[in-house]
Amino acid sequence: MKTTVAWLKDFVDFDLSPSELCELLNSLGLEVNGASAVGDWGDAVVVGRVAGVRAHPNAERIRLARVDIGAGAPVEVVCGAPNLAEGQKVAFAKPGALLFNPESGRRDFKLKPVKIRGFVSPGMVCSEVELGLGGEHDGILVLDDEPAIGSPLQDIFGDTVLDFDPSPNRPDWFSAIGIAREIAAATGAELRPPATDYPERGEPAERLAAAEIAPSAADLCRRYIAGVVQNIAVKPSPAWMQRRLRAIGERPINNIVDITNYVMFETGQPLHAFDYDKLKARKIVVRRAKAGEKMRTLDGVERRFGGDDLLITDDSHPVAIGGVMGGAESQIEANTNAILLEAANFHGANTRRMSREQKLRTEASLRFEKNIHPANALFGIRRAMRLIQSLADGVAARDLVDFYPRPQSPPPVKLTRKRIKYTLGVAWEDKRVSDTLTALGFKLKSAKDGEWDVEVPFWRVDVGIPEDLCEELSRIIGYKTIESAPLAAPLPSAAIARELTLPEQTVAAMEACVRYGLQEVINYAAVSREVDARCDGDGALDAVELVNPVSSERALMRRSLRGGLLKTAGYNLRMARDSVAIFECGHIYGATAADDIAESEAVGGVLAGARSRPHWRQKNDKYDFYDAKGCVESVLSKLNLTPVFTRVESDFFQPGRALAVAAPDGAPLGTLGELSSAVLDDFEIDARPVAFFELDLRALQLSAAKASAGARYQQIARVPQITRDLSLVVDQSVAAADLVEIIKRPPLIKSATVFDLYRGRGLPQGKKALAVRVVYQSPTKTLSSGKAAGVEQGILNALQTKFGARLRLDIANQG
Amino acid sequence: MADDKTQYNAEHLDDLKRRAVADLNACGAADELEVWRARYLGRSGALTAVLRSLGGVADIKERARLGQRANQLKTELEGELEERRARFGAVKTDGADANFDASLDGTRPPSGGYHISTLTIRKILRIFGEMGFQALAGPEIEEARYNFDMLNIPADHPARALMDTIWVKGANGAERLLRTHTSPMQARAMQSAPPPIRIVAAGKCYRHEATDASHDWQFHQVEGVAVGRGITFANLKWVLEQFAKRMFGEERRVRLRCDYFPFVEPGVDVSIDCFICESAGCRLCKHTGWIEIMGAGMTHPNVLRGVGYDPDEVSGFAFGLGPERIAMLKHGIDDIRLFFENDLRFLAQFANGAEV
């Protein structure tokens, strides 16, 4: 929505700079996008009078104009405009004036004296284009006779264009009068609404035209007013009107069309003028479109209608789309003699739907979408009738045809001093309350002290409850006057639904990942079909599809964190990094066979490349399988869970290098492993190996809740423990975990940890050596080394039997 | 290894000495000497075991003799050890080592870190937590009734057009969408418990928008609601002031201006005075001296009624803010798309700090 400062000053006096005005309106809730000056040439462009014209001695098409600019002798300048004539009042630019530069599209061309065909021109007679006033024709701007010679043109044309972004609940802010009303209420100035009376000299309107809304369309059109003006003269609208329309970005067309536009920007009421003689039946019928019905609109596009599309018809043919745009057939033309002027009220949501479907967003549809009050139609049409009467001559019919079967008048709103205190926590004087609301156009009746019945003016469709009036009071009186008060209300109970509380297990899992050295990333929650198929094609749930994704790259909601993590890992590895260690914690989504949405949460990570930053003490090794496993172990240990690992095979992972992770009770929690080359190639990752893990946080939460519920304090042994190392030689195929499991069986064994793995020289073919540190602990008494040795012998026997394990001679265990 | 009941004799000691000397001779470096020391002279070393066992020798003379020999052996071995320590340059006594390089980098564990959005959200949740707001989380694929209807945005409401919604296919009866804001959590929280409630909820939101430096189709929001008896706009103002001070500095001032959100009435947008230029005017505040940080207002009676609360008995307020915007303001980040591009060179700049 645009208007200008001069336009607002038609209705209210104020003495505010443009920036002060913007600040005021912003504070009232009307967002100003920008303010830009037009015609701020200063003294460099003045009113001149063409005192004489003669031919250029050396050029045929160029003439020399002698221009009187008040002070001193007339100046002679070069002019190529064909419409130049002696006696005209013109806009004269002196050297130094900033003129419109078609190349930059801005007024940044600085005029200098130039020599044209041997003649130095100390200035220029300007066209509207050169002045930056818009316009299309090349001729010079010819002023009317009023302005004084030598006076700055800025005094006539200078203005400030304001660009607003009104909130959708305030249709009155889509009009100059609505904005002026805010200024008046906030500054205490008087509001001067535009005049709407006009001489009604013609025949009674009802004899010239009829209008009705078909009963089946009563839900889409609440009011239809038609006015008729005969014997009009279609011509350009006056310069002041054209200037204002141009300033707000509208193209002047002719006086009739310009007036309908002008009044829309002034009153917020969209209007449409039909060529009266082109209406076949002199009767307007508003109805729903028949399926497949067609019409060519003013923009020349042939359009098809049906369903809930609302058409204005002349009883037989469509002549306009209700609230959106008129038809080409009945448009105003140079020879139009009489018009039928429409001011109606159309259903907001249906207008929005039509304009979206027809891809035709107009200033009219924009306003109807906001649910204007039907009363505004009368205000708008009377204002337009007045202007047509005075600017297009014409004879206006007596009265208007007004089809308004169910007049709307909302009940008054009850407001009390108590309610203001209840909502805002402030006690304003009664007079202040009533003065403030009255200034905005509300009418207050007070039967009792501190209680009001507030009648809402028709332009305030947003007001219906006392809280709305509280907002009016607080924004006009000022939020500053409300003193803040500590929130002392009692604390809430802990009764909030459990599924809504932020799970602490999520926080703990993230903490474990960060401590492991992983950097958190946050990826987009939707992925392409390709990524989904590659990563989750074998998922138990279907992917959730989006109806209108932002792009095909984001067509499906992710079923796991895989795609995002791999893309991010690949991106960073390509960005010349020798290492990535990242994790993500976020929602994942699936659709069940019954189309129910299953939204869950997961944590996952990718580790690849150098395990540590280069450091003088660090060995250079790479992240691998055991880092993914270690990270999973860290996460689970943070949640007091001991993972159960099972080997799995999938084409996502390297053969033999993948594990399924489960909780102690067998609940599946996720997977980990080294990713297969095929997957890595698809994500353009060159690094090998790349370790990956992903855990289902919802499953983890359930298991952790069970585990922590059962956690009880265990007595700490107060007697020393014994540590003995075993170095065992076994077949390569023996799993360390199986050895450890046997070692840990005797009750006196507190822990058994593999601390070295050796393969190679000094060992028989096909064998490996595992060193295991075993801790012996009795809860009650100090163990003798003899007792420990006995237990150890038992372990060795069991290992010998089960795995053929032999002791690698270790000096620490001798003596 | 002999057990406690082993009766050591002179031969044992001779054998021990042979092995000890042989092992010591095999040591080639300072750290191997330490292993050797632990094996023979440490608390559970072989020689220490012998000395400990002496108490069990019945014959007093034999005990004295063995004790003397064992102690002599200990002295000998300790001497040998010191000699080798000196030889390997591992002098255990205090004193300057000319070759020690203190300038080498210290050893550090690998350092992970949180995403800047997570850090910002946590700080916001902590600040409101201090004011008694419980932290909640909820679904991102939301039902239209929570995202719109229960927030006083009925099907025909023009505000629906403001939020360009991404819809979900196969809705199975209920209209489903990617939530356009975290405000559905207001209704979900109120529905789950009787008043009073005081909650704050953070999470991802989505809008069908063209992306640019200040808009992304995915972003986070934090939503807060407090409803109870006697809660007024004055309380809301206090909470907003407290948040501004705790997030942006004790000296911050808050400015409220009228704004429109269908689920609050009155509604305001919340600005703080610019902390870069102290309101003198700079690029961050677009030369206005003020920076918008959030939206807020008194919970609309229709929202209260919709969850079964009585607007004549209880009142309340709600607020919402964008952690990415807060982080951009605080850290001078000029493009919101950096947040989900996940370039580690970007993320690492914030990951090692404390909360924002």
Interface residues (C-beta under 8 A of the other chain):
Chain A: N26 S27 L28 G29 S167 P168 N169 R170 G348 A349 R352 E369 K370 N371 K421 Y422 T423 L424 G425 V426 I465 E467 D468 C470 E471 S474 R475 Y479 I482 E483 S484 A485 P486 L487 A488 A489 P490 L491 P492 S493 A494 A495 I496 A497 L500 T501 L502 P503 M510 C513 V514 R515 Y516 G517 L518 Q519 E520 V521 I522 N523 Y524 A525 V544 E545 L546 V547 N548 P549 V550 R554 M557 T568 Y571 N572 M575 R577 V580 A581 I582 F583 G586 H587 Y589 A591 A594 D595 D596 I597 E599 R611 S612 R613 H615 W616 R617 Q618 S784 S785 G786 A789 I811 A812 N813 Q814 G815
Chain B: M1 A2 D3 D4 K5 L16 R19 D23 R39 A46 A49 L104 D105 T107 P109 P110 S111 G112 G113 Y114 H115 S117 T118 L125 M131 G132 Q134 A135 L136 A137 G138 P139 E140 I141 A155 D156 P158 A159 A161 L162 I166 W167 V168 K169 G170 A171 N172 R176 L178 M185 R188 A189 S192 A193 P194 P195 P196 I197 R198 I199 A201 K204 Y206 H208 E209 T211 W217 Q218 A226 G228 R229 G230 I231 T232 F233 A234 N235 K237 W238 V239 E241 R255 L256 R257 C258 D259 Y260 P262 E265 P266 G267 V268 M298 H300 P301 S315 F339 F340 E341 N342 D343 L344 R345 L347 A348 A351
